[in-house]
Amino acid sequence: MSTRPHSDDLPVRRIDRVLAFMSLGLLVLSIACFVAIMIGSASGADFGSGIWPTVGVTVYIAPILAFVMLMTVLVMSFVRRARANRDH
């Protein structure tokens, strides 16, 4: 049985969807980099050269950016709902 959305529901905008998926992608990238560092440590890799410094920085920066993107989506959603409720 399908349910129809309420007429009061606001549609999801493209920017909200893009920011949410970018945030998820950054979190997945950060986890992948963390696992790569764990595997590199176990195999005795040289973390001072090659792509390893970038991988190390990604582990620190990506979760923060993902959090900021999610907070941006949340604030934009609250503002849009407040404006819609004020107009009605």
C-alpha positions as CSV (number, residue, x, y, z in Angstrom):
1,M,0.0,0.0,0.0
2,S,1.5,3.3,-1.1
3,T,1.2,6.5,0.8
4,R,1.1,9.9,-0.8
5,P,3.2,12.6,0.7
6,H,1.4,15.3,2.7
7,S,0.8,18.6,0.9
8,D,2.7,20.3,3.8
9,D,5.9,18.4,3.0
10,L,8.6,20.4,1.2
11,P,10.4,18.7,-1.7
12,V,14.0,17.8,-1.3
13,R,16.2,20.3,-3.2
14,R,19.1,19.2,-5.4
15,I,21.6,21.1,-3.2
16,D,20.5,19.3,-0.1
17,R,20.9,15.9,-1.9
18,V,24.3,16.9,-3.2
19,L,25.6,18.0,0.1
20,A,24.3,14.9,1.9
21,F,25.9,12.5,-0.6
22,M,29.2,14.5,-0.6
23,S,29.2,14.2,3.2
24,L,28.7,10.5,3.0
25,G,31.4,10.2,0.4
26,L,33.9,12.1,2.5
27,L,33.1,9.8,5.5
28,V,33.6,6.7,3.3
29,L,36.9,8.2,1.9
30,S,38.1,8.9,5.5
31,I,37.4,5.4,6.6
32,A,39.1,4.0,3.5
33,C,42.2,6.1,4.2
34,F,42.2,5.0,7.9
35,V,42.1,1.4,6.8
36,A,44.9,2.1,4.3
37,I,47.0,3.6,7.1
38,M,46.4,0.6,9.3
39,I,47.4,-1.8,6.5
40,G,50.4,0.4,5.6
41,S,51.6,0.4,9.2
42,A,51.3,-3.4,9.4
43,S,53.3,-3.7,6.2
44,G,56.0,-1.2,7.2
45,A,55.3,1.5,4.6
46,D,57.3,4.8,4.6
47,F,54.7,7.4,5.5
48,G,56.9,10.3,4.7
49,S,56.9,9.9,0.9
50,G,54.5,9.2,-1.9
51,I,50.8,9.5,-1.4
52,W,50.9,8.7,2.3
53,P,51.0,12.3,3.6
54,T,47.8,13.1,1.6
55,V,46.2,10.0,3.0
56,G,47.1,11.0,6.5
57,V,45.7,14.5,6.1
58,T,42.5,13.2,4.6
59,V,41.8,11.2,7.7
60,Y,41.8,14.4,9.8
61,I,40.1,16.8,7.3
62,A,37.4,14.7,5.7
63,P,35.3,14.0,8.8
64,I,35.3,17.7,9.7
65,L,34.2,18.7,6.3
66,A,31.5,16.0,6.3
67,F,30.2,17.3,9.6
68,V,30.1,20.9,8.3
69,M,28.2,19.8,5.2
70,L,25.6,17.9,7.3
71,M,25.2,20.9,9.6
72,T,24.7,23.1,6.5
73,V,22.0,20.7,5.2
74,L,20.3,20.7,8.6
75,V,20.3,24.5,8.9
76,M,19.1,25.0,5.4
77,S,16.3,22.5,6.0
78,F,15.2,24.3,9.2
79,V,15.3,27.7,7.6
80,R,13.3,26.5,4.6
81,R,10.7,24.8,6.9
82,A,10.4,27.9,9.1
83,R,9.8,30.1,6.0
84,A,7.2,27.7,4.7
85,N,5.4,27.6,8.1
86,R,5.5,31.4,8.4
87,D,3.9,31.8,5.0
88,H,1.0,29.5,5.8
